C-alpha cells in the first residue's frame, strides 16, 4: 500500500511540475514578442505590454491627433463603444441639445460625453478659461471626432455659483440656436454629472411636457436669501476666484419680496 501511495504522489508531483514548466514557457518573453503574423496581432502584443507598464497605447492613422493617444477617430469610437446611429425612430425624431460646462478631469468628461452621446443630438462644450492649456487641447481634439459636437464660441472665467457659471450656459445656448440640428430641448450638465437614464428614456420623459419649459422655480430657503437680496461680485485672488459680499441691495426687489406682498 505504501509503495502504491508513493507512486501516486510521485506521478501527481511530476504532472504539476510539467504543467508549470509548460505554462512558463508560453509566457516567456521570446514567445510573447515573437514576430506576429498580422499587424493586429502586433498591436495587441504591444498594447498589452504597455498596459502592464501602466501606460496608454494607441495606434495612429493619417488623422488628427487624439487626446487619448495616436489613434484614428473611427477606431477610437469603435473601441470606446460610442453609439453611431439612432437606436430608434422615436429618438431620431426628437433630437436633444446639451451644454457641458467643464474645467478639469478630462477622463471624467470623456466618460460623461460617451454616456450621453448619440449622433442625432448636438453638444456644446464650454471649457473654463482658467483651465490648463493641455486640458483645453485634449477637449478640442476629442470633439474634432464628432461633427455634432463643438466648443462654445465665447468662453468665460467661471466662478462656481456665480453669474459667470450661468453665462457659460447662455453662451452655449446662443451657439445651439444657430445649430442646424432641430433639437427639441436643451439640457445643461457640468463635468461631474452622469446620466441615470438612457437617451430614449430622457426623450420619452421630455415629450410629456409638450414643449413647455421644465426649469423649476422655488422660493429660496432663509440661509440663501442673502444671495438673492444683496449684490455679490466675482473677484480674482492670488490663487483663486471668489465672491465679494456687499451690503448693497440689488436694484430690483428680490423675487421673495415681491411674492410676500
C-alpha positions in Angstrom: 0.0 0.0 0.0 2.8 2.4 0.9 4.5 1.7 -2.4 1.3 2.4 -4.3 0.7 5.7 -2.5 4.3 6.8 -3.2 3.8 6.1 -6.9 0.6 8.1 -7.0 2.3 11.0 -5.2 5.3 10.9 -7.5 3.0 10.9 -10.6 1.0 13.8 -9.3 4.1 15.9 -8.5 5.6 15.2 -11.9 2.3 16.3 -13.6 2.3 19.5 -11.7 5.9 20.3 -12.5 5.4 19.5 -16.1 2.3 21.8 -16.3 4.2 24.7 -14.6 7.2 24.4 -16.9 4.9 24.3 -20.0 2.9 27.3 -18.8 6.0 29.4 -18.0 7.4 28.6 -21.4 4.3 30.0 -23.1 4.7 33.3 -21.1 8.4 33.7 -21.7 9.5 37.0 -23.5 10.6 35.0 -26.5 7.1 33.8 -27.1 5.3 37.0 -26.1 7.3 39.0 -28.6 7.7 36.6 -31.4 7.1 38.1 -34.9 3.3 38.3 -35.3 1.5 37.1 -38.5 -0.5 40.3 -38.8 -0.5 43.9 -37.8 -3.5 43.3 -35.5 -1.5 40.7 -33.6 1.4 43.0 -33.2 -0.8 45.8 -32.0 -2.4 43.5 -29.4 1.0 42.4 -28.1 2.5 45.9 -27.8 -0.7 47.2 -26.2 -0.7 44.5 -23.6 2.9 45.3 -22.8 2.1 49.0 -22.4 -0.9 48.1 -20.2 1.3 46.0 -17.9 3.6 49.0 -17.5 0.6 51.3 -16.7 1.0 53.2 -20.0 -1.6 54.1 -22.6 -1.0 52.9 -26.1 -2.9 53.5 -29.3 -2.0 53.0 -33.0 -2.1 56.0 -35.3 -3.6 56.6 -38.7 -3.5 59.6 -41.0 -6.0 61.6 -39.0 -6.0 64.4 -36.4 -4.1 63.6 -33.2 -6.4 62.3 -30.5 -6.1 63.2 -26.8 -6.3 59.6 -25.7 -3.4 58.6 -27.9 -2.4 58.3 -31.5 -5.5 56.7 -32.9 -7.9 57.4 -35.7 -11.3 58.8 -34.8 -13.1 55.9 -36.3 -11.1 53.3 -34.3 -11.4 55.3 -31.1 -15.2 55.4 -31.5 -15.3 51.7 -32.2 -13.1 50.7 -29.3 -14.9 53.0 -26.9 -18.3 51.7 -28.0 -19.9 55.0 -29.0 -23.4 55.0 -30.4 -23.0 55.7 -34.1 -26.6 55.7 -35.2 -30.0 56.5 -33.7 -31.3 53.5 -31.7 -34.9 54.1 -32.5 -37.1 56.2 -34.8 -38.6 57.9 -31.7 -35.1 59.2 -30.7 -34.2 60.2 -34.3 -37.3 62.3 -34.5 -36.6 64.0 -31.1 -33.0 65.3 -31.1 -31.7 66.9 -27.9 -29.1 69.6 -27.3 -26.6 69.6 -24.4 -24.5 72.3 -22.8 -21.5 71.0 -20.9 -19.5 73.3 -18.7 -16.2 71.8 -17.6 -12.8 72.8 -16.2 -10.9 69.7 -15.1 -10.7 65.9 -15.1 -10.6 65.0 -18.8 -11.2 61.3 -18.2 -14.4 62.1 -16.3 -15.6 64.4 -19.1 -14.8 61.9 -21.7 -16.8 59.2 -19.9 -19.7 61.6 -19.5 -19.6 62.6 -23.1 -19.6 59.0 -24.2 -22.5 58.1 -22.0 -24.8 60.8 -23.3 -23.6 60.9 -26.9 -25.9 59.9 -29.8 -25.4 61.1 -33.4 -28.8 62.8 -33.8 -28.1 65.1 -30.8 -25.9 68.2 -30.7 -23.4 69.1 -28.0 -21.8 72.5 -27.0 -18.9 72.3 -24.6 -17.8 75.3 -22.6 -14.3 75.0 -21.2 -13.4 77.4 -18.4 -10.9 80.0 -19.5 -8.9 79.2 -16.3 -8.4 75.6 -17.3 -4.9 74.4 -18.3 -4.0 74.6 -21.9 -3.3 70.9 -22.1 -6.9 70.2 -20.9 -8.3 72.6 -23.5 -6.4 71.0 -26.3 -7.5 67.5 -25.2 -11.2 68.5 -25.2 -10.8 70.2 -28.6 -9.1 67.2 -30.1 -11.8 64.8 -28.8 -14.6 67.0 -30.2 -12.9 67.0 -33.6 -14.0 63.4 -34.0 -17.7 64.3 -33.7 -19.4 66.6 -36.3 -22.3 67.3 -33.9 -20.2 68.5 -31.0 -18.2 71.8 -30.7 -16.6 74.2 -28.3 -18.5 77.3 -27.2 -17.6 80.3 -29.4 -17.3 82.5 -26.4 -15.8 81.4 -23.0 -15.7 82.8 -19.5 -13.6 82.5 -16.4 -16.2 80.7 -14.3 -16.8 81.1 -10.6 -18.9 78.3 -9.3 -22.3 79.6 -8.0 -21.8 83.0 -9.7 -23.3 84.6 -12.7 -20.3 83.6 -14.8 -21.5 80.0 -14.4 -24.9 80.9 -15.8 -23.2 82.9 -18.6 -21.3 79.9 -19.7 -24.6 78.0 -20.3 -26.1 81.0 -22.0 -23.1 81.3 -24.4 -23.6 77.7 -25.4 -27.3 78.1 -25.8 -26.7 81.0 -28.1 -24.5 78.8 -30.2 -27.0 76.0 -30.2 -29.7 78.3 -31.5 -27.6 78.6 -34.6 -27.2 74.9 -35.0 -28.8 73.1 -38.0 -29.9 70.3 -35.7 -33.6 70.8 -35.0 -33.3 70.0 -31.3 -36.4 70.0 -29.0 -34.9 70.6 -25.5 -31.6 71.7 -24.2 -30.1 70.0 -21.1 -27.3 71.6 -19.1 -24.6 69.5 -17.5 -21.3 70.0 -15.7 -18.2 67.9 -15.8 -19.1 65.8 -12.8 -22.6 64.9 -13.9 -23.6 61.4 -15.2 -26.9 60.2 -16.7 -29.2 57.9 -14.8 -31.5 57.3 -17.9 -30.9 56.2 -21.4 -31.4 58.7 -24.2 -34.7 57.1 -25.1 -35.9 57.3 -21.6 -35.0 61.0 -21.5 -36.8 61.6 -24.8 -39.9 59.9 -23.6 -39.9 61.9 -20.3 -39.4 65.2 -22.1 -42.2 64.5 -24.7 -44.7 64.6 -21.9 -44.1 68.3 -21.4 -45.2 69.0 -25.0 -42.7 71.8 -25.5 -43.1 73.5 -22.1 -40.1 74.7 -20.1 -39.4 72.4 -17.1 -36.9 74.6 -15.2 -38.2 74.6 -11.7 -38.9 77.8 -9.8 -38.8 77.7 -6.0 -38.5 80.2 -3.1 -35.0 80.3 -1.7 -34.5 79.0 1.9 -33.7 81.5 4.6 -29.9 80.9 4.5 -29.9 81.7 0.8 -31.9 84.9 0.9 -28.7 86.9 1.2 -27.7 85.6 -2.2 -30.8 86.9 -3.9 -31.1 90.2 -1.9 -27.6 91.6 -2.0 -25.1 92.3 -4.7 -22.2 89.8 -5.0 -19.2 90.4 -7.2 -16.7 88.0 -8.6 -13.1 88.8 -7.7 -9.7 87.5 -8.7 -7.4 86.3 -5.8 -3.8 85.3 -5.9 -4.6 81.7 -6.4 -8.4 81.5 -6.9 -11.6 83.3 -7.9 -14.1 84.2 -5.2 -17.2 86.2 -4.3 -17.1 89.6 -2.6 -20.1 90.2 -0.4 -21.6 93.6 0.0 -24.4 95.4 1.8 -25.7 96.8 -1.4 -29.2 95.6 -2.3 -30.0 94.7 -5.8 -31.5 97.4 -7.9 -34.7 95.4 -8.4 -36.6 94.0 -5.5 -35.9 90.3 -4.9 -38.4 87.7 -6.0 -39.0 86.8 -2.4 -40.0 90.4 -1.5 -42.4 90.6 -4.4 -44.1 87.3 -3.5 -44.5 88.3 0.2 -46.7 91.3 -0.7 
